[in-house]
Structure formats: C-alpha cells, structure tokens
Amino acid sequence: MNRHQNRMRRMGSTIDAPEFEKIKRNHKRKRSRDEIDSHPKSSKHGEDSFRCIHCKQPVSTGREASGVNNRNHCPYCLTSRHVDLNKPGDRRSDCRSKMTAIGVTLKRTCKKYNGARQGELMVIHRCAGCGKFSINRIAGDDNAQLIFELFEESAHLAPAILAQLAEAGIHPLRPGDFTLVFTQLFGWKAVIDNLEQIPSLPILAEKE
C-alpha cells in the first residue's frame, strides 16, 4: 500500500488509489486560460512568449527582439497585464487585470555628478482592476506610431486622472513636448524630412 492509499485510509475515504491518482491529474490540469496566458511560456521556437490579454497576439519576451529584460506589454496595442507587485519582473501581483496605456512620460534618472536627469520615454499604464498606475520601458519592437498617437491622445486626460498621476509622482508629457517625443521615437532625420516637406511662405517684396 503506497503513501497516498495510507493517507486516504487514515482520512476514512472510500476513494481507491486509481481514482485518487485521476483526481490529482485533473487538479494539475485545472488552470484557467487567463493564468496560462499571463505567464511567459516556452513557444515552439524555444523562446519565451505570452498572448496579449487585449488583442490576443502572441508576444515574444526574448531580449533579442524587445531589447528589455522584463517585457510586460504588447508591442501591437501597448496593453499590459497587472502581474508585477513591487518592481518590474517580480510577477507577484494577484490582480492580473488588464492595464491600459494612457500616456507617455520620461524616466527620471539620477546621475552621480549631474543630479536628476530626464531619460528615456516610458509608457504610462493604468490597471482596470485596482486602478494602480505604472510606467514601463518602451521595447525596441513597440509600434512607434502607436506610441506617438498615445502621446497626442494623452493631452485630453481628465483633470482627475492628472491629479492622481501627480500624486503618484508621474508626470505625463504634454503638447509642448512634441519635439522631444517625436525625435526619441523617429529620430532627428524624420524631423528634418518633415520640415523640408512644408512649403515655404512667399517672401513679400519690400516697397520702395
């Protein structure tokens, strides 16, 4: 008699060993689809991936494609899932709700001799479940045009949300930051190319 049978005998159960083993197997398989999709898993190509909670696209978490260590949002729609609790990559949150991208900000970095400096662009996410805000690094394969459109849309954020963000120490970029955002996403060459396409104004001859 094995240890599982002994345990069931002590509990006074009438379930036999084969039935008990079947229950164990079923219990292991009983994981919701959301749980499977919210954790990185091995794909047929041997790299980690997850399925977006919003657009359902498969997303690779490989550093070769994203350029980041802890990818946590979809490059196609920028939607994330609330999986981190205290720091990026800890995957300790029990919330698991959808996090919607609502704006763009800059990462504040502290340099030893120059004090606080503004760094790279970050996407601001808001959890639909618990309301928590987070800022996440832009990955190398994120849709740059979609991020720029997000920046433009964030100019219309409600005052209440802006106040909540300020309380959390997060400051969305505003319309006056247009050049900064554009150049970080597309580079200075794109700015120059756009300026060259703007027709010059006719110069009015001075009257004698």
C-alpha positions in Angstrom: 0.0 0.0 0.0 1.5 3.4 -1.1 1.6 6.6 0.9 -1.5 8.0 -0.9 -3.5 4.9 -0.1 -2.4 5.2 3.6 -3.4 8.8 3.7 -6.8 8.2 2.3 -7.3 5.2 4.7 -6.4 7.4 7.7 -9.0 10.0 6.4 -11.6 7.3 6.2 -12.1 7.8 2.5 -13.5 5.2 0.2 -11.7 6.5 -2.9 -9.3 3.9 -4.2 -5.8 4.6 -5.4 -6.5 4.7 -9.2 -9.4 7.2 -8.6 -7.2 9.3 -6.3 -4.5 9.5 -9.0 -7.1 10.6 -11.5 -8.2 13.4 -9.2 -4.6 14.5 -8.8 -4.1 14.6 -12.6 -7.3 16.6 -13.1 -6.3 19.1 -10.4 -3.0 19.8 -12.1 -4.7 20.4 -15.4 -7.3 22.7 -13.9 -5.7 26.1 -14.7 -7.7 28.9 -16.3 -6.8 30.2 -19.7 -6.1 33.6 -18.3 -3.5 32.1 -15.9 -1.8 30.4 -18.8 -1.7 33.5 -21.0 -0.5 35.7 -18.2 2.8 33.8 -17.6 5.7 33.5 -20.0 5.8 30.1 -21.6 8.0 28.2 -24.0 7.0 28.5 -27.6 7.7 26.1 -30.4 10.6 28.2 -31.4 12.1 27.8 -27.9 11.7 31.4 -26.8 9.5 32.8 -24.0 6.2 34.3 -25.1 2.7 35.3 -23.9 -0.6 36.0 -25.5 -1.9 39.6 -25.2 -4.9 39.9 -23.0 -6.4 42.5 -25.4 -5.6 41.8 -29.0 -4.7 38.1 -28.4 -1.5 38.4 -30.5 1.4 36.2 -29.4 4.2 38.3 -28.0 7.9 37.3 -27.6 9.7 38.2 -24.4 13.1 37.5 -25.9 15.6 40.3 -25.3 16.8 40.0 -28.9 13.5 41.4 -30.2 12.5 43.7 -27.4 15.8 45.0 -26.0 14.4 44.8 -22.5 14.7 42.2 -19.7 11.2 42.3 -18.4 8.7 42.8 -21.2 5.2 43.4 -19.8 3.2 45.0 -22.6 2.1 44.1 -26.1 4.0 45.8 -28.9 1.0 45.8 -31.2 -1.6 47.5 -28.9 0.5 48.6 -25.9 -1.9 46.8 -23.5 -0.3 45.2 -20.4 -1.5 42.9 -17.5 -1.0 43.7 -13.8 1.5 41.0 -12.9 4.2 42.9 -11.1 3.7 44.0 -7.4 6.7 46.0 -6.2 9.2 46.1 -9.1 9.3 45.2 -12.8 9.7 41.5 -13.3 8.7 40.3 -9.8 5.4 38.8 -11.1 4.0 38.7 -7.6 0.7 40.6 -8.1 -2.6 38.8 -7.6 -4.6 41.4 -9.5 -4.0 40.1 -13.1 -6.3 42.7 -14.6 -5.8 44.5 -17.9 -3.6 47.6 -17.8 -4.4 50.2 -20.5 -1.8 52.6 -21.9 -3.0 56.2 -21.1 0.1 58.4 -21.7 3.8 58.8 -22.1 6.3 60.1 -19.6 10.1 60.3 -19.1 12.1 58.2 -16.8 13.9 60.2 -14.2 17.5 59.0 -13.7 19.9 60.2 -11.0 23.4 60.8 -12.2 26.3 60.9 -9.7 27.5 64.4 -10.6 24.7 66.0 -12.6 21.7 65.3 -10.2 18.4 64.2 -11.6 18.1 64.0 -15.4 15.3 63.1 -17.8 15.9 59.8 -19.5 14.1 57.5 -22.0 10.4 57.5 -22.9 8.1 55.4 -20.7 4.5 54.3 -21.3 2.1 55.0 -18.5 -0.4 52.2 -17.8 -3.5 52.2 -15.6 -4.9 49.0 -14.1 -8.6 48.5 -14.9 -9.0 46.3 -11.8 -7.3 48.1 -8.9 -6.5 51.5 -10.5 -2.8 51.3 -9.9 -0.5 53.3 -12.2 2.8 52.0 -13.5 5.4 53.2 -16.0 7.1 50.8 -18.3 10.1 50.9 -20.7 9.4 51.1 -24.4 10.6 48.0 -26.1 12.6 48.0 -29.3 9.9 46.4 -31.4 7.0 48.5 -30.0 4.8 50.3 -32.6 6.4 53.8 -32.6 3.4 55.4 -34.4 1.0 54.0 -31.8 3.1 55.4 -29.0 3.1 58.8 -30.7 -0.7 58.7 -31.1 -0.9 57.8 -27.4 1.1 60.9 -26.6 -1.3 63.0 -28.6 -4.3 61.5 -27.0 -2.9 62.0 -23.5 -3.3 65.7 -24.0 -7.0 65.1 -23.3 -6.6 63.2 -20.0 -9.2 64.2 -17.4 -8.1 66.6 -14.6 -8.9 63.9 -12.0 -6.6 61.4 -13.7 -3.9 64.0 -14.0 -4.2 64.7 -10.3 -3.9 61.0 -9.4 -0.9 60.7 -11.6 0.7 63.7 -9.9 0.1 62.2 -6.5 1.8 59.0 -7.7 4.8 61.1 -8.9 4.1 60.5 -12.6 4.0 63.5 -15.0 2.6 62.8 -18.5 4.3 64.6 -21.4 2.2 67.5 -22.7 1.7 69.0 -26.2 4.8 71.3 -25.6 6.9 68.2 -25.5 6.1 67.3 -29.1 9.7 67.6 -30.5 11.2 65.6 -27.6 8.8 62.7 -28.2 9.0 62.8 -31.9 12.8 62.8 -32.0 13.0 60.0 -29.5 10.6 57.8 -31.5 11.7 58.7 -35.0 15.0 60.5 -34.8 16.1 63.9 -36.0 16.2 62.9 -39.6 12.5 62.4 -39.6 12.0 65.9 -38.2 14.2 67.4 -40.9 12.4 65.5 -43.6 9.1 66.7 -42.4 10.3 70.3 -42.3 11.6 70.1 -45.9 8.1 69.0 -47.0 6.5 72.1 -45.6 6.1 74.7 -48.4 8.0 77.9 -47.7 6.0 81.1 -47.5 6.4 83.6 -50.3 8.7 86.5 -49.5 6.9 89.8 -49.9 9.0 92.4 -51.8 9.8 95.5 -49.8 8.1 98.6 -51.1 10.4 101.3 -52.2 
